[in-house]
Amino acid sequence: GLSMVYGGTGTLYFDGVFALLGEANAFTLLGMLFFITGMGFKISLVPFHLWTADTYEGAPTVVTGYLSVISKGSAAFVLFTVLTKVFSANGGLFEAWNIAFFWIIIASITIANLLGIVIVLSITIANLFAIRQKNLKRFMAFSAISQAGYLVLTLMGGTAQGMTSMVFYLLVYLVANMGAFAVMNVVEQNSGLIGIDDYNGLYRTNPKLSFIMTLCLFSLAGIPPFAGFFSKFFVFMAAFHAGYHWLVLIALINTVISLYYYLLIVKAMYINPNENPIATFKSDCYSRTAIAICVAGVMLLGIFGCVYSYLDTFSSGVFRAFL
């Protein structure tokens, strides 16, 4: 992708590519496409997601939690930065997206439409495949793919509001997802079990961990009053104001589907019978501290609106610096 951008513009500096983008040709447009493809692989968007479930399952749970949040968040910020600062035309954000880069084949397909299709596929396919999973880490992998679709939805408008919603979404996703992985790691270390069915009856023996896991899953699902509800609301609001109404509608429908499969874990812990549930145990001090921080984030980020207001001020300043 970078070689094509260089071949079309003769430079890899942001300002240089931006200045020459008005003379966009096949090299620069394909370079943009391949760049988005590479970032899609890092963020785990469909159809570049096939590595995610196997990697999550094979890696240690602590590493899996890191991959699900830190790597995804940094790649999303890089994608937003390059799309706003580099791939724009005549000073108007994302106007270059209106160039039909497949003009040789189908003149009506634009980069914006293509990215919208990728978002829809990522959210929908991941939700459907998550329902079928029996391994909890593979389940969380498809959950992460779906969450990546919501994350990229914030990029569609290329606005300051979109950047604020992206930062807030990442912050909420960080505490909720890391909280869930912290519980999974503690359970795995003390029992060696990671299957969804292994969590049947967990509430009977470890009610605190079950309650914490429920809070994190509810936040990931976007259930009020937890922080995940507000993060999704701000994502939908940014995309709606940017004019992508059909994307918001599909994302809302998929939110209902995601609620179903997140509740499958809650059902396993509280309702499903198990004659030999995971034994009662105590977690170490470091794990308890990490879990407490995540729970506080899930609860407080949904209550204190000043956090979003501060992020809005900060993100708007950073956004203006891009221009």
Summary of the structure (lengths in Angstrom):
residues: 323
radius of gyration: 20.7
end to end distance: 23.0
largest distance: 69.0
contacts: 1145
relative contact order: 0.12
helix: 75%
strand: 1%
